[in-house]
Amino acid sequence: MSGIGLENTRRNDALSSSLCLLGTFFLTVFGIKSYLSGLPSYGMGLIIFAFCTFLVWLQFQLTKNWLVFQAMICLGFSFLYLFLLASGGQENTGLLWCYAYPLIVFSLFGSRLGALLVGVVLILSCVILYVPDLSFVSHGYTDDIKYRFTGSILFVTAMGYMMENSRMQAQRKSDEANAVLKSMAHRDELTGLFNRRGIKECHGSDAHLDCSSQPEMTVAVCDLDHFKKINDQYGHDVGDEVLKLVANKLKTCLRESDLIGRWGGEEFLILLPKTTLKEGYVLIDRVRQVIAECEYKVGDELITLSISSGLSSTRYYDSWDSLIKAADKHLYRAKNQGRNCTCTTEH
């Protein structure tokens, strides 16, 4: 999800729902109080707003349509703000509740869209406050109160904008940092391939594989031949470079749909979705031939590379553990046959 992200959307869902329920409660209480205090029109207006707010909340709970909910929240609270400002409320205290409006809008819609919405409403506020003889305006504010309210609501709006903008920047940086940490947790630092945890999370690796309803998948465990000898003779730095070279060859030779990971040490695990065992054998053996043609130069010496591979398929095994164990078994068979070869259940 783009923009403020999934976490922010969940936060806004909770905030909006709480706002609707609290708004319904307080509008109902103050509406009844105003009605009983001799302000029936104003009291009924608040009660109607309370009822509409509850209906908006109920609509969201039933449909989970966030865009419609956002629009209704915006319209509802904007009209409530203008109603309180134009009517003056009970004893001209309605405008005291108006200070919450910019904070609510920025919290729900972010700094950019929030600034646009609040800007439109503030222009309408100036019309209500300073244009004389409007038929729908019944407040009794003095000029002093009008000027002070205008200045203070602009100050609250500016502070709300800056605070929300800072929060969104901090959230963006936090999301980026979390993405880096997640990548580090699921990627092998040396080769850039998925590590064991990353492979399991991407694939799911459930204990039981539903082979009856899913296309056949082939799994290959590949091992770099004589890697210990390379490390011992040339050093770990050369060994690391060789691993990176082999990893790059694997990424180049395999398809985008294939999942490649460093399973541990010099072992690589490859998942070939929608691939039969016979097709997987042809693909992995072609990879073996490409790597067998590679040479890594150390000074005046050339290191010849090769891999041994064992394959298994969901056609024969219905659990993740048995699939990996079978591929491992065929890998050891390939090692025993002299290395630089590919073995499967059928080969």
Phi, psi and chi 1 to 4 in degrees:
 res  aa     phi    psi   chi1   chi2   chi3   chi4
   1 MET       -  137.1  177.8  177.1  -70.4      -
   2 SER   -94.2 -174.2   59.4      -      -      -
   3 GLY    71.5 -133.5      -      -      -      -
   4 ILE   -75.5   -9.6   57.8  175.6      -      -
   5 GLY    91.9  168.6      -      -      -      -
   6 LEU   -62.9  -41.1 -179.4   59.7      -      -
   7 GLU   -63.8  -39.6 -161.7   60.5   34.5      -
   8 ASN   -67.6  -36.1 -105.0    7.0      -      -
   9 THR   -63.4  -42.7  -59.8      -      -      -
  10 ARG   -63.0  -39.7  -71.1  172.3  177.6  167.9
  11 ARG   -62.4  -43.7  164.7 -174.3  171.7  -87.5
  12 ASN   -66.6  -36.2  -77.1   -4.2      -      -
  13 ASP   -58.8  -48.4  -72.9   -8.7      -      -
  14 ALA   -65.3  -42.3      -      -      -      -
  15 LEU   -63.5  -44.8  175.7   62.9      -      -
  16 SER   -66.2  -41.5  -57.9      -      -      -
  17 SER   -63.9  -44.0  -66.0      -      -      -
  18 SER   -62.8  -41.5  -59.7      -      -      -
  19 LEU   -62.2  -43.1 -173.1   62.6      -      -
  20 CYS   -63.0  -46.1  -76.4      -      -      -
  21 LEU   -68.7  -42.7  -66.2  176.3      -      -
  22 LEU   -66.1  -40.3  -73.9  172.9      -      -
  23 GLY   -61.7  -42.9      -      -      -      -
  24 THR   -59.1  -43.9  -60.3      -      -      -
  25 PHE   -65.3  -52.7  173.5   75.3      -      -
  26 PHE   -69.0  -38.3  -77.2  111.5      -      -
  27 LEU   -64.1  -38.5  -73.7  171.4      -      -
  28 THR   -65.4  -47.2  -58.3      -      -      -
  29 VAL   -60.8  -50.3  170.1      -      -      -
  30 PHE   -70.9  -30.3  -75.2  110.1      -      -
  31 GLY   -64.7  -46.0      -      -      -      -
  32 ILE   -64.2  -41.3  -66.4  173.1      -      -
  33 LYS   -62.4  -44.1 -178.1  177.1 -179.0  -62.8
  34 SER   -67.6  -38.6  -63.3      -      -      -
  35 TYR   -61.9  -43.7 -172.7   86.5      -      -
  36 LEU   -74.2  -17.0  -63.4  176.7      -      -
  37 SER   -91.9    8.1  -60.9      -      -      -
  38 GLY    96.4   16.7      -      -      -      -
  39 LEU  -121.3   69.9  -64.7  170.5      -      -
  40 PRO   -62.7  -40.7   21.8  -32.5      -      -
  41 SER   -65.1  -47.2  -61.6      -      -      -
  42 TYR   -65.2  -42.7  175.7   68.1      -      -
  43 GLY   -62.8  -43.2      -      -      -      -
  44 MET   -67.3  -34.1  -75.8  -56.0  -60.4      -
  45 GLY   -61.3  -43.8      -      -      -      -
  46 LEU   -66.0  -39.5  -68.4 -178.7      -      -
  47 ILE   -66.1  -38.6  -68.2  171.6      -      -
  48 ILE   -64.6  -41.9  -69.9  171.2      -      -
  49 PHE   -61.2  -39.6  -88.0  116.5      -      -
  50 ALA   -62.8  -44.3      -      -      -      -
  51 PHE   -64.1  -43.3 -178.9   69.4      -      -
  52 CYS   -64.5  -38.7  -68.4      -      -      -
  53 THR   -63.0  -41.0  -57.9      -      -      -
  54 PHE   -65.3  -39.0  179.0   76.0      -      -
  55 LEU   -64.9  -37.7  -71.4 -178.8      -      -
  56 VAL   -62.7  -44.7  168.7      -      -      -
  57 TRP   -62.1  -43.4  173.8   81.0      -      -
  58 LEU   -64.5  -40.1 -173.0   61.8      -      -
  59 GLN   -60.6  -40.7  178.1  -90.3  -19.3      -
  60 PHE   -68.5  -39.3  178.7   67.1      -      -
  61 GLN   -63.2  -31.6  -62.5  -55.3  -50.1      -
  62 LEU   -85.0  -36.6  -66.0  174.7      -      -
  63 THR  -105.0  -26.1   64.8      -      -      -
  64 LYS    57.4   29.1  -65.1  -60.7 -179.9 -177.7
  65 ASN   -87.6   99.1 -169.7  -37.1      -      -
  66 TRP   -67.7  -37.3  169.5 -113.0      -      -
  67 LEU   -65.8  -44.5  -68.5  178.5      -      -
  68 VAL   -64.5  -41.9  172.7      -      -      -
  69 PHE   -61.0  -43.7 -175.8   51.9      -      -
  70 GLN   -59.3  -47.7 -115.7 -174.0  -17.5      -
  71 ALA   -62.4  -43.1      -      -      -      -
  72 MET   -67.1  -39.4  -63.6  -59.9  -67.9      -
  73 ILE   -62.0  -44.9  -76.2  -75.3      -      -
  74 CYS   -61.2  -49.2  177.6      -      -      -
  75 LEU   -63.3  -44.9  -74.4  173.0      -      -
  76 GLY   -61.1  -50.0      -      -      -      -
  77 PHE   -75.2  -26.7  -80.6   93.1      -      -
  78 SER   -68.0  -44.6  -64.1      -      -      -
  79 PHE   -65.1  -38.2  -82.4  119.2      -      -
  80 LEU   -63.6  -43.1  177.6   60.1      -      -
  81 TYR   -57.9  -49.9  168.6   95.2      -      -
  82 LEU   -66.9  -35.3  -63.9  172.8      -      -
  83 PHE   -64.0  -45.9  171.1   73.4      -      -
  84 LEU   -64.1  -39.9  -68.9  172.0      -      -
  85 LEU   -68.8  -41.7 -169.4   64.1      -      -
  86 ALA   -73.9  -36.2      -      -      -      -
  87 SER   -84.0  -25.1   66.7      -      -      -
  88 GLY    84.5  -16.3      -      -      -      -
  89 GLY    69.6 -164.8      -      -      -      -
  90 GLN   -77.6  118.2 -170.0  171.0   -4.8      -
  91 GLU    57.2   38.6  -61.5  178.4   -4.3      -
  92 ASN    58.3   32.3  -78.7  -25.6      -      -
  93 THR   -99.6    2.5   58.9      -      -      -
  94 GLY   -60.9  -36.9      -      -      -      -
  95 LEU   -68.4  -16.1   54.4   77.2      -      -
  96 LEU   -64.1  -30.1  -62.6  177.6      -      -
  97 TRP   -80.6  -14.6  -68.0   94.1      -      -
  98 CYS   -69.0  -21.7  -66.2      -      -      -
  99 TYR   -65.5  -23.5  -69.2  104.5      -      -
 100 ALA   -74.4  -21.1      -      -      -      -
 101 TYR   -59.2  -53.6  177.2   78.3      -      -
 102 PRO   -61.6  -34.9   12.4  -21.8      -      -
 103 LEU   -66.2  -41.3  -57.5  178.8      -      -
 104 ILE   -64.4  -44.6  -68.7  170.7      -      -
 105 VAL   -65.1  -44.0  171.8      -      -      -
 106 PHE   -64.1  -37.9  -75.0  130.9      -      -
 107 SER   -65.9  -35.8  -64.4      -      -      -
 108 LEU   -86.2  -33.7  -69.0  177.4      -      -
 109 PHE  -116.7   -0.6  -61.4   97.3      -      -
 110 GLY    82.8  175.6      -      -      -      -
 111 SER   -72.8  -40.8   55.9      -      -      -
 112 ARG   -71.8  -59.5  -70.0 -174.8  179.5  179.7
 113 LEU   -64.6  -37.4 -179.4   56.6      -      -
 114 GLY   -60.5  -41.2      -      -      -      -
 115 ALA   -63.0  -39.1      -      -      -      -
 116 LEU   -64.3  -47.1  177.8   62.9      -      -
 117 LEU   -64.8  -46.0  -64.2  172.9      -      -
 118 VAL   -65.2  -37.5  173.1      -      -      -
 119 GLY   -59.8  -43.8      -      -      -      -
 120 VAL   -62.5  -44.9  171.4      -      -      -
 121 VAL   -67.3  -35.8  171.0      -      -      -
 122 LEU   -67.6  -34.6  -71.3 -177.6      -      -
 123 ILE   -63.6  -44.1  -68.9  172.5      -      -
 124 LEU   -63.9  -32.8  -65.1  175.3      -      -
 125 SER   -62.6  -42.2  -60.6      -      -      -
 126 CYS   -64.1  -36.9  -69.3      -      -      -
 127 VAL   -61.9  -46.7  172.2      -      -      -
 128 ILE   -62.6  -40.0  -68.5  171.7      -      -
 129 LEU   -79.4  -36.9  -70.3  173.4      -      -
 130 TYR  -115.0  -14.5  -62.2  108.2      -      -
 131 VAL   -85.7  120.7  175.2      -      -      -
 132 PRO   -78.1  157.5   28.0  -34.2      -      -
 133 ASP    60.1   40.0  -57.5  -34.8      -      -
 134 LEU   -84.0  132.4  -65.6  174.7      -      -
 135 SER   -64.9  -30.1   59.7      -      -      -
 136 PHE   -92.5    2.8   59.3   86.3      -      -
 137 VAL  -102.8  126.8  174.5      -      -      -
 138 SER  -128.9   14.6   59.0      -      -      -
 139 HIS   -73.9  166.6   65.3   71.1      -      -
 140 GLY  -129.4   44.5      -      -      -      -
 141 TYR   -75.6  142.7  -50.8  130.6      -      -
 142 THR   -79.0  163.7   64.1      -      -      -
 143 ASP   -59.7  -37.5  -71.6  -18.1      -      -
 144 ASP   -60.8  -43.5 -151.0   24.4      -      -
 145 ILE   -66.1  -39.7  -70.5  177.5      -      -
 146 LYS   -59.9  -48.0  -68.2  178.6 -174.3  178.3
 147 TYR   -65.0  -43.0  -60.5  144.7      -      -
 148 ARG   -67.3  -38.7  -68.3 -178.0  179.8 -178.2
 149 PHE   -65.2  -43.6  173.5   74.9      -      -
 150 THR   -59.7  -46.1  -57.9      -      -      -
 151 GLY   -64.5  -43.1      -      -      -      -
 152 SER   -72.0  -35.9   57.7      -      -      -
 153 ILE   -70.7  -32.8 -164.9   69.2      -      -
 154 LEU   -66.4  -38.4  -73.5  173.3      -      -
 155 PHE   -64.7  -45.8  174.4   78.0      -      -
 156 VAL   -62.7  -39.4  170.8      -      -      -
 157 THR   -63.2  -45.6  -61.7      -      -      -
 158 ALA   -62.7  -42.6      -      -      -      -
 159 MET   -65.6  -41.9  -70.6  -60.9  -64.3      -
 160 GLY   -62.9  -39.7      -      -      -      -
 161 TYR   -63.6  -48.3  173.5   83.1      -      -
 162 MET   -64.5  -40.4  -70.5 -172.9  -70.9      -
 163 MET   -66.3  -42.3  -68.8  171.8   63.4      -
 164 GLU   -69.4  -38.4  179.4   60.9   20.1      -
 165 ASN   -62.9  -42.3 -158.7   42.3      -      -
 166 SER   -65.1  -39.7  -63.1      -      -      -
 167 ARG   -64.2  -41.5 -171.8 -162.6   66.5   78.5
 168 MET   -67.9  -37.7  -69.2 -178.1   70.3      -
 169 GLN   -64.9  -42.5  -71.2  179.4    0.3      -
 170 ALA   -64.3  -38.6      -      -      -      -
 171 GLN   -65.0  -40.2 -178.3   67.1   49.3      -
 172 ARG   -63.4  -45.1 -165.8  174.4  -62.7  112.6
 173 LYS   -64.1  -38.5  -70.0  179.4 -179.7  178.5
 174 SER   -64.9  -41.5  175.5      -      -      -
 175 ASP   -63.1  -41.1  -70.1  -17.1      -      -
 176 GLU   -65.2  -42.3  -69.8  171.7   -3.2      -
 177 ALA   -64.7  -40.3      -      -      -      -
 178 ASN   -65.7  -36.2  -73.4  -24.7      -      -
 179 ALA   -65.0  -39.5      -      -      -      -
 180 VAL   -65.3  -44.8  170.9      -      -      -
 181 LEU   -63.3  -39.7  -70.3  174.0      -      -
 182 LYS   -65.3  -41.1 -175.8  174.6 -178.5  179.9
 183 SER   -62.8  -41.8  177.4      -      -      -
 184 MET   -63.8  -35.2  -68.8  173.0   62.5      -
 185 ALA   -74.3  -23.1      -      -      -      -
 186 HIS  -114.7    1.1  -66.2   83.0      -      -
 187 ARG  -119.9  144.8  -67.9  -81.5  179.4  178.4
 188 ASP   -77.6  125.0  175.0   57.0      -      -
 189 GLU   -62.4  -36.4 -175.5  178.3    1.8      -
 190 LEU   -73.9  -50.3  178.4   65.6      -      -
 191 THR   -97.9  -17.6   62.4      -      -      -
 192 GLY    80.4   -2.3      -      -      -      -
 193 LEU   -78.6  168.0  -59.6  175.8      -      -
 194 PHE   -62.2  144.8  -76.1  110.3      -      -
 195 ASN   -91.9 -173.6   56.3   21.4      -      -
 196 ARG   -59.5  -42.8 -171.8  178.4  -70.6 -119.8
 197 ARG   -64.8  -41.8  177.8 -173.8  -64.5  175.3
 198 GLY   -62.7  -41.1      -      -      -      -
 199 ILE   -63.5  -44.9  -67.6  173.3      -      -
 200 LYS   -64.2  -38.3  -72.2 -176.5  175.7 -179.9
 201 GLU   -71.3  -41.8 -178.9  163.7  -53.4      -
 202 CYS   -64.5  -41.8  -73.0      -      -      -
 203 HIS   -85.6  -27.4  177.8 -103.0      -      -
 204 GLY    98.5  -44.1      -      -      -      -
 205 SER    44.2   50.3   61.1      -      -      -
 206 ASP   -64.9  153.4  -63.4  -32.9      -      -
 207 ALA   -59.6  -38.5      -      -      -      -
 208 HIS  -112.6  130.1  179.6   75.0      -      -
 209 LEU  -100.0  129.3  -60.2  171.4      -      -
 210 ASP   -82.7   86.4 -174.0    4.9      -      -
 211 CYS   -79.0  -22.0  -53.3      -      -      -
 212 SER   -71.4  -33.3   58.7      -      -      -
 213 SER  -105.7   -5.9   60.1      -      -      -
 214 GLN  -110.0  147.4  -61.4  -65.3  -32.0      -
 215 PRO   -61.8  154.5  -18.9   29.8      -      -
 216 GLU   -60.5  139.4 -175.3  176.3   -9.8      -
 217 MET  -124.9  136.1  178.7 -179.7   70.7      -
 218 THR  -106.9  139.4  -65.5      -      -      -
 219 VAL  -117.5  135.3  171.9      -      -      -
 220 ALA  -124.6  133.1      -      -      -      -
 221 VAL  -109.3  117.9  178.1      -      -      -
 222 CYS  -113.2  138.5  -53.9      -      -      -
 223 ASP  -126.6  132.3 -174.0   84.7      -      -
 224 LEU   -74.4  119.5 -176.4   56.6      -      -
 225 ASP   -69.0  141.2  -64.5  -32.0      -      -
 226 HIS    56.3   32.4  -56.0  -63.7      -      -
 227 PHE   -68.3  -36.7 -177.8   69.6      -      -
 228 LYS   -61.0  -39.0 -174.8  177.7 -175.6  -57.5
 229 LYS   -64.3  -38.6 -178.1  179.3  177.8 -178.3
 230 ILE   -63.8  -44.9  -65.6  173.6      -      -
 231 ASN   -62.1  -45.7  -92.3  -22.2      -      -
 232 ASP   -66.8  -38.8  -67.3  -17.9      -      -
 233 GLN   -84.0  -36.7 -173.0  171.0  -13.9      -
 234 TYR  -114.7  -11.0  -59.1  101.4      -      -
 235 GLY   100.6  161.5      -      -      -      -
 236 HIS   -70.4  -28.1  -70.3  -78.6      -      -
 237 ASP   -62.5  -43.6  -70.5  -16.4      -      -
 238 VAL   -66.0  -40.6  172.2      -      -      -
 239 GLY   -59.2  -40.7      -      -      -      -
 240 ASP   -63.8  -42.2  -71.6  -13.7      -      -
 241 GLU   -65.0  -37.0  -67.9  -58.2  -43.1      -
 242 VAL   -65.2  -42.3  168.2      -      -      -
 243 LEU   -61.0  -42.3  -76.7  173.0      -      -
 244 LYS   -64.9  -38.5  -72.4 -165.1  -77.0 -173.1
 245 LEU   -62.9  -45.9  175.0   61.9      -      -
 246 VAL   -65.2  -41.5  171.6      -      -      -
 247 ALA   -60.5  -42.7      -      -      -      -
 248 ASN   -65.0  -38.1  -72.4  -28.9      -      -
 249 LYS   -64.5  -39.9  -71.4  -63.9  179.7 -177.8
 250 LEU   -62.6  -45.3  -70.4  174.5      -      -
 251 LYS   -63.3  -36.2  -73.1 -172.5  -77.3 -171.7
 252 THR   -71.8  -38.9  -57.3      -      -      -
 253 CYS   -82.2  -26.7  -65.2      -      -      -
 254 LEU   -91.8  170.5  -66.1  170.9      -      -
 255 ARG   -85.8  163.4  -54.8  162.9  -60.9 -174.7
 256 GLU   -64.1  -30.8  -71.6 -173.5    8.0      -
 257 SER   -76.5  -15.2   58.7      -      -      -
 258 ASP   -79.6  146.6  -59.9  -30.6      -      -
 259 LEU  -108.7  123.1 -173.7   63.5      -      -
 260 ILE  -118.5  136.0  -43.1  164.7      -      -
 261 GLY  -147.9  156.6      -      -      -      -
 262 ARG   -87.8  113.2 -173.0  178.9  175.3 -168.1
 263 TRP   -81.1  -23.2 -162.8 -123.0      -      -
 264 GLY   152.6  133.1      -      -      -      -
 265 GLY    59.2 -120.8      -      -      -      -
 266 GLU  -101.5   15.4   67.2  -88.7   25.7      -
 267 GLU   -97.0  141.5  -82.8 -168.2   -8.5      -
 268 PHE  -124.4  139.3  -61.3   90.3      -      -
 269 LEU  -110.5  132.5 -177.0   71.9      -      -
 270 ILE  -125.8  126.6  -57.7  170.6      -      -
 271 LEU  -104.7  127.0  -55.6 -174.6      -      -
 272 LEU  -115.4   90.1  -54.0  171.8      -      -
 273 PRO   -69.7  151.5   24.6  -32.0      -      -
 274 LYS    51.8   42.7  -61.1  179.5 -179.0  178.9
 275 THR  -135.1  124.9  -55.3      -      -      -
 276 THR   -72.8  166.4   64.9      -      -      -
 277 LEU   -63.1  -38.4 -168.6   58.3      -      -
 278 LYS   -66.0  -42.7 -176.4  177.4  -66.8 -174.4
 279 GLU   -66.3  -39.9  -67.3  167.8  -18.9      -
 280 GLY   -63.7  -38.9      -      -      -      -
 281 TYR   -61.3  -44.2  175.5   82.9      -      -
 282 VAL   -62.9  -42.1  172.0      -      -      -
 283 LEU   -67.4  -48.7 -178.1   58.0      -      -
 284 ILE   -69.1  -35.0  -63.8  -59.7      -      -
 285 ASP   -68.8  -31.3 -157.0   56.4      -      -
 286 ARG   -67.4  -38.0 -174.7  166.9   68.5 -116.8
 287 VAL   -62.2  -42.7  172.1      -      -      -
 288 ARG   -58.2  -42.5  178.2 -166.9   63.5   78.1
 289 GLN   -66.0  -37.7  -67.1  170.8   22.5      -
 290 VAL   -64.1  -44.7  169.2      -      -      -
 291 ILE   -68.5  -33.2  -67.4  176.1      -      -
 292 ALA   -65.1  -21.6      -      -      -      -
 293 GLU   -87.3   -5.0  -65.2  171.4   -0.5      -
 294 CYS   -84.9  146.5  -68.8      -      -      -
 295 GLU  -136.0  139.7  -67.1  177.6  -30.6      -
 296 TYR  -112.3  125.1 -174.2   81.1      -      -
 297 LYS   -92.0  127.3 -170.9  172.5 -177.5  179.4
 298 VAL  -123.8  103.4 -177.5      -      -      -
 299 GLY    64.3 -121.9      -      -      -      -
 300 ASP   -96.1   -0.1  -64.6  -30.7      -      -
 301 GLU   -99.6  150.0  -65.8 -174.0   57.9      -
 302 LEU  -114.9  127.2  -70.8  175.5      -      -
 303 ILE   -95.8  121.2  -56.8  174.7      -      -
 304 THR   -85.3  132.1  -58.2      -      -      -
 305 LEU  -108.3  152.5  -55.2  177.3      -      -
 306 SER  -160.4  158.8   65.6      -      -      -
 307 ILE  -128.6  151.5   60.0  169.3      -      -
 308 SER  -113.5  142.6  -59.3      -      -      -
 309 SER  -136.0  144.5  -55.6      -      -      -
 310 GLY  -122.5  136.4      -      -      -      -
 311 LEU  -121.2  147.7  -83.1   68.7      -      -
 312 SER  -143.1  170.3   60.4      -      -      -
 313 SER  -144.1  152.1  163.3      -      -      -
 314 THR   -68.1   -8.2   53.3      -      -      -
 315 ARG   -66.3  -29.1  177.5 -177.1  174.5 -174.2
 316 TYR  -109.5  -19.3  -60.1   99.5      -      -
 317 TYR  -132.4  139.0  -55.8   96.4      -      -
 318 ASP  -113.7   15.1   61.6   -1.6      -      -
 319 SER  -138.1  152.5   73.2      -      -      -
 320 TRP   -60.7  -46.2  175.8 -103.2      -      -
 321 ASP   -62.1  -45.1  -73.5  -18.4      -      -
 322 SER   -67.5  -32.8   61.0      -      -      -
 323 LEU   -63.7  -47.0 -160.0   61.1      -      -
 324 ILE   -68.6  -42.0  -60.4  -62.1      -      -
 325 LYS   -62.0  -40.1  -73.8  178.1 -179.2  177.8
 326 ALA   -65.7  -41.5      -      -      -      -
 327 ALA   -64.3  -40.0      -      -      -      -
 328 ASP   -61.6  -42.2  -95.0  -30.2      -      -
 329 LYS   -60.1  -43.7  177.2 -177.9  175.5 -177.9
 330 HIS   -71.8  -27.6  -62.3  -50.0      -      -
 331 LEU   -64.6  -45.2  168.5   63.1      -      -
 332 TYR   -63.3  -33.6  -70.0  126.6      -      -
 333 ARG   -65.4  -39.5 -172.3  155.6   61.8   90.5
 334 ALA   -64.6  -37.7      -      -      -      -
 335 LYS   -63.9  -43.3  -68.6  -75.0 -171.2 -178.0
 336 ASN   -69.7  -21.4  -68.3  -28.6      -      -
 337 GLN   -86.8    8.2  -70.9 -179.9    8.8      -
 338 GLY   110.6    4.3      -      -      -      -
 339 ARG    69.3  176.8  -64.4 -178.1  172.1   84.9
 340 ASN    52.1   46.9 -168.5   24.6      -      -
 341 CYS  -151.9  170.5   62.1      -      -      -
 342 THR  -124.5  129.1  -54.1      -      -      -
 343 CYS  -124.9  144.4  -69.2      -      -      -
 344 THR  -139.2 -178.1   73.5      -      -      -
 345 THR   -61.6  -34.7  -55.9      -      -      -
 346 GLU   -95.8   -4.6  -60.4  174.0   -7.7      -
 347 HIS  -128.4      -  -64.9   84.1      -      -
